[in-house]
């Protein structure tokens, strides 16, 4: 199950991504917003991030004007690795190397076609594990305050 959400600035690309998910037969939960009326992006970032962190949803996609605001808000939730992507290489590498579980996109920086392409890359790219697993585990230690660095 994919969690998806947006503010007013990301509404149009969220709807395009939902069309893609429907065409691919992928299940999703739409956490809103449901129109272009002005809303506060942290509300939707929180809902999507909590659903991913709890395991209710496997991954999330968040959209706002730039993707930056929702990524900052989502990354406040323990267990979330949200990444803003605007190109295919970043969408692929954030999955392969960072095991990112939330993709953040900008409705004012991407057109519908590009946003849908990035969502597809993100959802279809596996985590490489290996040496990258160690780094993701270090991120988790930063979250819980047990990370130790020897300089």
N, C-alpha and C positions, 0 to 999 in steps of 0.2 A: 504494500500500500504506500502510495506517495502522498505526502502532505503538501498542499500548495496554498499560498496566501499572498496577499499584496495590499498595498495602499492604493490610493487613487492614481498615483503616477505610474504604477505597474499594472493597472487593471487590464489594459488592452493586450499586453503580452501574456499575462496570466491566462486570459481567455484563449489566446492562440495556442498556448501550451496545453490547455485542457483539451482542445480539439485534437492535438497530436496524441495525447494520452488516450483519448477515446478511440481514435483510429488504430492505435496499437493494441487496444484491448487491455490497457493497464488501469488498475484500480487506483483511485485517488480520493482524497478527502479535501474539499475546498473549504478553507477556514475564513474566506472572505478577503477583502471586501467584495461586494457584489455589484458595484457601480462606480462611477467616477466622482462621486461626492467626496469632498475633502475629509480625510480621516487621519488618525495617528498611526504611523507604521509600527511603533513598538508593540502595539496590541496584537497585530497579526504575526509579527516575528515571534513573539512569545508563544502564541498558540501553536504555530508550526513547529518551533523548536522543542516545546514540551512534548508534542506528540512523537517526535523523532527520539528524543532522549528517553522517553518512557517505553519505547519499543512498539507503541501503537502503530507507528508508521516506520517503514524502513529508511526512507530518505525524504528530504524536503526540498521544495523550490519556493523561493521568496522573490518577490518583485516589488521594487519601489522606483523612484525616479532614476536613481543611479545604481542601486543595489548596495550602496555603502551603508546607509542607515539600517536597513534590515540585517545586514551582516553583523554590524556592531551589536545590535540588540540580541540577535540569535546567539552570538558567541558568549553572551553572559550566562547562558544555560549550560550547566555542567554536562559534558559528553557531546556537545555540539562542536563540530568543525565546519563552520560556514565560510564559504569563499565566494568573493565577487569575481565573476569571469565575464570577459567580453570577447574572447577568441577561443577557437576550438582547442588549441594546444593547452591553454590554461584549464579549460573544462576537463580535458583528459588527464592532465598531470595532477590536478587536485584530487582526483579519484585514485590514480595509480600510486602517487607518492604520499599523499596526506590522508587518504581514506576519508575525504570530506563527505559529510552526510547531509549537508544543505548547500544548494546552489543558489546564489544571489545574483539577480539580473536587474538591469536598469531599463525601464520603459522609455526613458528619455535619451538613452544612449544606444539602444538596439532596436532594430525593426523586428516585426513579428517573425519573419523568416529566420533571422539570425538567432533570436531568442529560442525558437523551437529547435534549431540545429544544436545549440549549446545544451539544451535540456536533453536531447537525444544522446549526445556524446556523454554527458554526465551520467545518465541513467544506464548506459550500455557499457561503461568502462569499469572493469574490476579493479580492486586494490591489488597491487603487486606484492604486498607483504615483504618477506625477506628483510633486508636492511631497513626498509621503510617502516616496518612494524615496530622496531626498536624506537624510532623517532616518534611515532604516534604514541607509544607507551610513555615516552618522556613528556609529551604534551599532557597526558592524563595525570602524570605526577605533578606537573605545574598546577593543574586545576585543584588537586587535593592538598597542595602545599608540602609535598614530600620530596620535591625535586632538589637534588644536591648537585652543585657544580664545583668541580675541582679545577681551579685556574692555575 
